[in-house]
Amino acid sequence: MDVKSAFLNGFIEEEVYVRQPPGFESARFPDRAFKLRKALYGLKHAPRAWYARLKSFLLNSGFVMSSVDKTLILLSRGGDTLIVQIYVDDIIFGGSSHALVSGFAEQMSREFEMSLMGELQFFLGLQIKQGPEGTFVHQDKYTRDILKKFDMGDSKPMTTPMSTNTALDADEDGEAVHQKEFRGMIGSLLYLTATRPDIQFVVRLCARYQASPRTSHRQAVKRIFRYLKFTPELGLWYSSGSSLSLRGFSDADHAGCRIDHKSTSGTCQLLGTSLVSWSSRKQASVALSTTEAEYVAAASCYSQLLWMKATLSDFGLRLQVEGVDNALIKGEIESQWTGLIALLV
């Protein structure tokens, strides 16, 4: 669902005056300014005013705001639930009752000028394929677009995003490369990590050198693109038959950064067998031991699980966190998650 001219629906409480636009001056008062009653595009207040208008309308209609995510709004009626996710002027919604879903669409169309896009298939660069067995989320089109954008469409494919013996550092003696191009490549890859945990670590690693990129850094980034050429269709599969249980895996490489000797935490969180969240992040302080680095990673993983637990409780699901395991120490962990967590550190 897309709201047409969304920002024009927002009412502003502050006093804002604008000049009369050229060609629309008042014949009686050509020297006067206009006082705005509604928000305009380009006004700093506009996004906040639009969200306040939409939130007020939904809350007055019986919806309840999520306690964790303020852009997530829910409606429970009888034994059915309607979930509404807001992203500026784009709205994703779904529910357990067809009548509830169609009623919400009609209600919104009466209040705002809307465009109903049908079943969710494409959203903010994400491609969604829904079926009776589950949902597949990927960025195949986006991957091919960035390969073409950075002239890597005809490059030789690689089977891995990074060599096992690659160790990037500042490389101060190396040849400097164009900073704008390098940052553009990193930015494009960072957005791709929304569905590609396999490149999370190496992209974050290369992103540390955006201030002063060198030839060695660009070569590492180009290898990521060559890997994407080999695997453009990879994505995330969410099975409809997955169990509802929260699990987390974590790992850390002690003093892995060659510049400041800080460790990198790698975590992933699953709902049943479905990977929901993951991260690869350099720790804020230097860990004095491997054990300390592992505890920092485990704490970060568990905090994310608690956030997921709170979000699911808004849906009426009372789940317990089964635990956080170190994916490289605990022997009985499934091999696919061991491989994933190894990619994140």
N, C-alpha and C positions, 0 to 999 in steps of 0.2 A: 504494500500500500504506500502510495506517494502523495504527499500533501502539496497541492499547487500553491505557489506563492506563500509558503508557510509563514515566513516572518511578518507578512502583512496582517496576519491574524492576531498578532500579539499586541496587547494594550500596555502602554508605558505609564508608570506613575510619576516619573521625573518630568520636570518642565524642560522641553526641548523645542527650540525654534530653528527654523530653516529659512533660507532665502527662497523667494519665489522662483521656481524653475523657468529658464528661458523659454519663451513661447506660451507660457501659461500665467503671465502676470495679470493681476486684477486691474480692470480698467478704472475702478473707483479708488483703490488703494495700492498704487503701483510701488510705493516705497515701504510698505509694511512687510513684516515677516510672518510666516505661518507657524502656528503652534501645533505640534504633532499630537494626535490622539492615538495613533497606532504606530508601530515600529516600521522602519524602512530598511531595506537591504543596505548594508554598509554602516549602519548604526551599531555602535558597540553594545547597546542594550538589546538589540534585536533577538539574538538567540535565547537570552534569558527570558525576555518577554514572551516569546513564542512557547517556550517550555512551561512557563508559569500558566499560560492560558490553557494549554493542552492538559497539564496536570490537574488544574482546577476542574476542568470539564470531566475528566475521567474519575476523579475522586468523588465528585458530586453524583456520578452515575453508579456509584457502588463499588468502584475498584479500590484495591488496597495496594499501597506502594511497598516494594520489597524493603526489608530492613537492611539489606546489604548493598544492593544495586539500585540507585535512584532512577535509573532509566527503565527498570523492570517493574511492570504493574500487573496485578493479577485480579481476577474476578472469580469468586466461587459461588455457584448457584446450584442448589440441590447437591447432587453428587458429582457435578461436572466442574471443570476448571478451565478458564481462558487465560492465556499468558500473552502479554503485550510487551514487546521490546522496542524502545524508541531510539533512533539515531538521527538526530536533527529533524529532517522532514521525511525520513523514511521510517516506516513502521512495519515490523514483522509481528504477526500474531497467529496463534493456533490454539486449539482447544480439544477437549475430549468429546464435545458435542457439536454436531454440524449446525444445529439451530442456534447455539450460542455464538459460533463464529460468524454466521450469516447475519445474525442480529447486530453484532458489533460493527460489521461492515456497513450496514444500513444506518446505524446510529451515527457513525463518523461521517458518512456521506451527507447526512442532513445538517450536520453542524459545520463541516468544512468542505471545501471543494477538493475532492479526492480523485486519484487514479488507482483503480484496483488492478494489480499486476498479475493476479492469479496465483497458482501454486509457486512457492519459492524455488527458483532455479538458479538465480544469479543475484549476488548481493555484495557490493563493495569489492569486486574482484574475485569473490569466492563463487565457485560453481557447486551447486548442490543437486545431487541425484537421489531421489527418494523412491524407495520400493518397499514391498511387503517384508523383506528380510532385514532392511535397515537403510541407513543413509550414508552416502559417500560424499565427502567434502574435499574439493581439490582446487588447484589454481592452474590448470593446464593452459588455458588461454593466456593468462597473465604471464606464465613462464615463457611461452613462445614469444609474447610481445616484448619482454625485456631482453630476450636473446637477440631479437631483431633490432631493438633500440640501440644496443651496445655492440652491434656487428659481430655477434658470436653465433649467429645462426648456422654458419658453415664451418664452425670449429670442430675439431676432432673430439668425440665424446670420451669422457673418463668415467671409470666405474666407481670412483670414490671422490668425495669432495675435498680431501686433503691427504697428503702423503703422511705415513706414520712417522717419518723421520723429519718432518718439517717443524721448525721451532722459530717462530717469528719474534723479532725484537725491533727496536727503534731503527736499526740499520742507518745510523747517522752518516756513514760514509757512502751510502748508496745514492744512485741518481734519483733526484726528485721527479715526481710525475705531476700531471695536471690535477690540482686539488678538487676542482669543481666536478670533473668527470668521475674521479674516485669516489667522492661523496655521493654522487648520483647513483653509482653502482651499488654502494653499500645501502643506501636508502631503499632502493628497489628490492634488494635481497632481504632486508629486514622485514619488509611487508610480506615477503614470501614465507617467512618463518611462521606465519599464522597457521599454515597447514603442513609445514615441512620441518619437523623436529630433527631430521637427519642432518640439516645444515645449520642448526642453531648455534652450535659451539664455534664452528669455523667462521661464521659470519660475525659473531660477537667478537671473536679474536681479531679479525681484520678491521673491525670498526674502531678499535682502540687507537689506530694509527691514522685517523682522518685528518688530524691537525697537520701532519707532515708526512704524507704518503711517499713511499719510495718504490722503485721498480720491483723489489721483492714482494712488497705488499700487493701491488697490482697483479703480479703473476699468481699470487695465492687466490685473489678474487677471480681472476680469469679461470682458474682451475675449477672454482665453484660453478661458474657458468658452463664449463665443459661437462661437469657432472650433471647439471640440469638438462643439458642437451641429451644426455643418456637416459634420464629419468624424468621427463616432463609431466608424466601422468600420475605420479605418486600423490597420495593424499591420505585422508583419515577415514576409516570405516567405523560406523557406529551401528552395532547390531541391535535389532529390535528385541532379540532374545537375551540380551545381556542382563546379568544379575545386578541388583542394586546394592553394591557394597563399595566402600571407599578404601582405596589402598594407595600407598605412596612408596616411591623408591628414591634413594638419594646416593650420591657419591661425591668425592672431592679429590682433586689432585693437589697434594700438599706442595706449596711454594712453586706452582707451575709457571707463574709469570716470570720471565727472565729479567724484567725491569725492576719491579718492586717486590718480587718474591711473594706476592699474595697468592692465595689458593683460589681455585674456581669451583663453585658449587654446581652440581648437576642434579636436577630433580625432575620427576614426572609423577603425575597424579592420575589415577584411573577410577572410573565409575564402572564397576564390574570388569569387563574386558575391554572397555572403550577408553582410549587415551583422551583425557579432557584438557589437561594443562601440563606444561613443561617449562623449564627454564635452564639457562646456562649463564651464570653470573659470577663475576669476580667478587670475592669477599671484601668487606669494607676494611678489615684490618689484617695484619700479618698473623697467621696461626703459628704458634710455637711448636706444634706437634701435629702428626697425622691425625691423632685422636681428636684434637681440638677442631681441625678442619672438617672432620667427619661430623662432629656434633653441630657445627654451624650449618652445614648442609642439611642435616636431619631436621634442625629447628625450622629452617626456611621451608622445607617440604611440609612439615606438620602444620605450620601457620597457614599455608595455602589450602591444606585439607580442611582446616577449621572454617576457612572462608567458604569452601564448597559445601560443607555441612550446613552452615548458616543459610546459604542460598537455597539448598534443597529443602530446608525446614519451611521456607516460605511457600513451597509447593505442597506442604503437608506430609513430606517424607522425613521421618525421624530415623536417621541412619547413624551408626556408630563407626568411627574410624578404626579399621582393623589393625592399623599399625604402619610404621615407616621402617622399611628395611634397607640396609646397605646392599646395593645390587651386586657388588663384587665380592662380598664376604659371605653372605647367606647362600648356602649351596642349593637350596631347593627352589629358588626363584626361577620362574620360567625364562628360557633362553632368549626369547624375543625382547623382553624388557631388560635383560642384562646387556644385550647388544645396544639397545637404545640409550641406556644410561651411560654406556661407555662413549657414545657419540657426543654426549652433552658435556663431557669433561676432557 
